[in-house]
Amino acid sequence: MLIRSARASDLNQLLQLSAVLPLGMTSMPFDKSTWEKKLTVVEESLMESPNLDVERVYLLVMEDTDSGRIVGTAGVVAGVGLTHPFYNYKLSKDVKVSEALDIRRTSNLLNLVNDFTGETELISLFLLPEFRSRYAGQFLSRCRYVFMSDFPERFSDVVFAEIRGYLDESEKSPFWEHLGKKFFNLPFAKADFISAVNGSQFISDLMPRFPVYLEILPEEAVSVIGKPHDEAAPAKRLLEKEGFTFNGTIDIFDAGPVMECRRENIASMTNSREVKIAAVTEAALTKEDSDALCMVSNGELSNYRLTLTPVKLQSVDAVILPQSAATLIDVEVGNRVRVLEIMAGSNGK
């Protein structure tokens, strides 16, 4: 498998992926004009000196090297909210005390916030079911951390990811039905699509600014706050393994949890390192004669490429790659690459 930067010529394949996405993945709407605009932004973001006053989008695609087919995506947005407003709800408490009555009451609130403006968001993690092999999902998810490690100057200190929220058996969001719909009079799917295609300014225009007291919402809505969709639970667990936590921020549409972590504390970023290619071997490396299974990136912004391959670790700062992997990511002996170990090989026990 190859992971590379998305390009304009991927438009039709990305549209095909959008057509099979689950409800709630707003970063990849089934809309051609939106994809055209996004791919233009991706191209502009890959310039040597991007405009730091607007959002930058870095979209990586997983390509099946046997067929050339795009089978998965993973993205990163830097400078969230700098181009279009970005909203969340933040959980908080309000404590009131009456000394005369000797009563203390604690209320739970949702406040509309822009706390993540300017920060870095992980988006668009999707892999076709038939390609979800043992390491493919991990490779796709963690490629974003390798990318950020290769170009740290492009990203903020705080990284976050919105997890899809709970939907009932009829694909409705209990949270939206009892809150958002009261102000927008739109079905959940329609509001989600408008936000994806046109941005979230309409939220600012129509959503009341005062806090929402959870005590006035039905239990059906309150019980799903911070609860992930069943299909999104594995993505949440992957983030937790990297060091991300839920700190009370939720999505305004489906109340899905927002996971966050400081960039320097993300495990994959801490564990990746730059090394030199000491040699390239024509023979394929197997688990038995390799030291580790590693993600390897070429570190070239204009032609960014990663692969997952067995390697031999000649030293802490030098590796031996199989020729097939070197060719795939367009590197040669003497080049520096970034590696992230996924699993120790038989020689690396």
TABELMO-V673947 format. One record per pair of residues at least 24 apart in sequence whose ideal C-beta (glycine too) atoms are under 6 Angstrom apart, sorted by sequence separation. I is the first residue (numbers start at 1). GAP is how many residues later the second one is. D is the distance in Angstrom with one decimal. If there is no record, write none. Layout:
# TABELMO-V673947
I:GAP:D
I:GAP:D
This chain:
# TABELMO-V673947
11:24:5.8
55:24:4.8
183:24:5.7
226:24:5.8
242:24:5.2
243:24:5.4
305:24:4.1
87:25:5.9
88:25:5.7
225:25:6.0
242:25:4.8
285:25:3.9
242:26:6.0
55:27:5.3
54:28:5.3
55:28:4.2
228:28:6.0
54:29:4.8
225:30:4.6
8:31:5.1
224:31:5.6
226:31:4.5
298:31:4.5
298:32:5.9
298:33:5.1
120:35:4.6
310:35:5.9
6:36:5.6
80:36:5.5
81:36:3.7
120:36:4.7
278:36:4.7
119:37:4.7
285:37:4.9
284:38:5.5
79:39:5.9
80:39:5.4
119:39:4.5
120:39:4.7
121:39:5.7
122:39:4.0
178:39:5.7
281:39:5.9
299:39:5.7
178:40:5.6
278:40:4.0
80:41:4.9
279:41:4.6
280:41:5.5
281:41:5.7
282:41:5.1
296:41:5.3
297:41:4.7
78:42:5.2
275:42:5.4
276:42:5.1
278:42:5.8
178:43:3.9
275:43:5.8
280:43:5.2
296:43:5.4
77:44:4.5
116:44:5.8
275:44:5.1
277:44:5.9
294:45:4.6
295:45:4.4
77:46:5.7
174:46:4.7
175:46:5.0
280:46:4.9
174:47:5.1
294:47:5.3
75:48:4.4
75:49:3.9
175:49:5.5
292:49:4.7
293:49:4.8
174:50:5.2
293:50:4.5
73:51:4.8
74:51:5.1
292:52:5.4
6:53:4.1
73:53:5.3
280:53:5.6
292:53:5.3
291:54:5.1
6:55:4.9
72:55:3.8
290:55:3.7
277:56:5.3
291:56:4.8
292:56:4.8
3:57:5.3
13:57:4.3
71:57:4.8
291:57:3.9
166:58:4.2
277:58:5.2
287:58:5.3
288:58:4.7
3:59:5.2
287:59:5.7
71:60:4.5
276:60:5.4
1:61:5.9
2:61:4.7
166:61:4.4
192:61:5.6
167:62:5.9
274:62:5.4
2:63:5.3
166:63:5.7
274:64:5.4
275:64:5.6
163:65:4.7
164:65:4.2
74:66:5.1
272:66:5.5
72:68:4.9
76:68:5.2
164:68:4.1
272:68:4.1
74:69:5.7
163:69:5.0
74:70:5.3
268:72:5.8
163:73:5.1
78:76:5.6
78:77:5.2
176:77:5.7
62:78:5.4
161:78:5.9
175:79:5.8
175:80:3.8
173:81:4.3
60:83:5.6
165:86:5.7
162:89:5.3
165:89:3.0
165:90:4.8
165:91:3.1
164:92:5.2
163:93:4.7
163:94:5.1
27:96:4.1
28:96:5.3
162:96:5.3
27:97:4.7
141:97:5.3
160:98:5.6
161:98:5.1
111:100:5.1
160:100:4.1
109:102:4.2
110:102:4.2
159:102:5.7
159:104:5.3
157:105:5.9
107:106:5.5
108:106:4.2
157:106:5.5
87:113:5.6
84:115:3.7
85:115:5.7
85:116:6.0
87:116:5.2
85:119:5.7
149:120:4.9
145:121:5.6
145:123:3.7
149:123:4.8
145:124:4.9
142:126:4.9
146:126:5.7
3:140:4.9
24:140:4.2
150:147:5.9
23:148:5.9
146:149:5.7
150:149:4.8
146:151:5.1
91:157:3.9
90:159:5.2
88:161:4.9
89:161:5.0
34:163:5.1
89:163:5.4
143:163:5.5
29:164:6.0
87:165:5.5
23:166:5.9
26:166:5.5
31:166:5.4
29:167:4.0
29:168:5.5
26:169:5.7
139:169:4.8
26:170:3.8
150:188:5.6
146:192:5.9
146:194:5.5
46:255:5.9
5:299:4.6
4:301:4.9
3:303:4.4
2:305:5.8
2:326:5.5
